[in-house]
Amino acid sequence: MRSWDEVVAFVLALPDTELSTSYGRPAVKVNGKAFVYPGREAGSFAISSPLPEKELLMETDPDTFWETAHYRGWPAILVRFDSADRERIETVIIRAWWDRLKKPQREAFGERP
């Protein structure tokens, strides 16, 4: 994904998502909960991520997944645009979306990717 617009296009293709705002900035939400938003750092966007997964992502692919002091200890991870493994980024986005679904929505979609 090369830009915020490309990220948004992918995320809005997921069921029940909407482009909205969070803390006065653009964000994509499902069920009123933001899970993808532009990062405060140039060249990156942020995805909500459980802390154990966040640590694993940063350890296994630090060229793609990273954090600043602003995100330290917070369940969100920065993702660099133009990273090589688009499929992995899409999976992380879908997991963040799935984590915010209601039980009936999860059952309709299936298991967490």
N, C-alpha and C positions, 0 to 999 in steps of 0.2 A: 504494500500500500504506500503510495507515494505522497499522499496529501490528506488533509483533514476531510476534504470533500469526498475522496475515495473511501475513506473509513466510514463516513456517514452513509454513503450509498450502500455499502455492504451491510452495515448494522440495521438500517431501515428496511432491509429486505427480510429481516427476522420478524416473526409474527408479534403483533401487539406493541411494537416499538413506536416511539414518537420523538421528534426533535423538539427539545424544550430548552430550559435553562436550569442551572444550578449555581447558586451564589453569584448570580448575575452574568454567568458565562454560558456559552452553548453546551449542551449535554444531550445525550441520547438516553431515554428512559424507557423502562417497561414497568407497568403497574405503579407509576409515579416515582420510581426509584432510578436514579442516575447510575449508569455503569460504564459509559464511555464518554470522555470529554477531552478537549484539547489540553495538552500539558502547558505549564507555564514556561517551559523550556523550548526554545526554537528547535524545530526538526523532530518533535516527538508529540505523542498523544498519550493519554492515560486510560487505563482499564482497571476496573475494580478487580481485586484478586485476593483470595484468602492468604493470610500471611505465610503459611507453610508452602503454598504453591508459588508465591512471589519469590521466596528465597530460592526455591528450586529453579525457577526460570532464570533468575539472575546468575546462579551458579553455572547452569548448563549453557546459557547463551547471553553472556554479558554484552555482546555487540548489539543485541536487539533489545534486551530487557534490562532496565536500570532504574535507579532512584536518586533523588537528591535528598538533602536533609529535610526538605518540606514533606516528603513522602515517607520518611523513615518511621517505622512502627505503625504505619497506616495501611489498611488493606487496599492499596492501589499501586500499580506499577507503571512506569513510563515505558513506552515502546517507540523505538526510532523508526521514522519513515524510511522507506527504501531498504528495509531489512530483507535478507535473502529468503527466509522461510515464511512465505506468506501463509501457507497452510497452517503452520503452527500458530501464527498470530490470529488467524480466523478461529481456530479451536479455542484459544484463550478468550476471545470475544464471545463466542457462543457459550462457553462455560459461565462467564460473567452474566450473560443474559439469562441462562438457565437458573443460576443461583437466585435470581430475583423473581422468578415465576411463582405463581400460586400453585398449590398442589394439583388442581385439575389441569392447569396448563402443562405442568411437568408430566403428568400422566399421558396427556395427548401427544407430547413431543417424544417421550421415552426417556431412557436413562441419560444421566449427565455424560456429555462427551469426554 
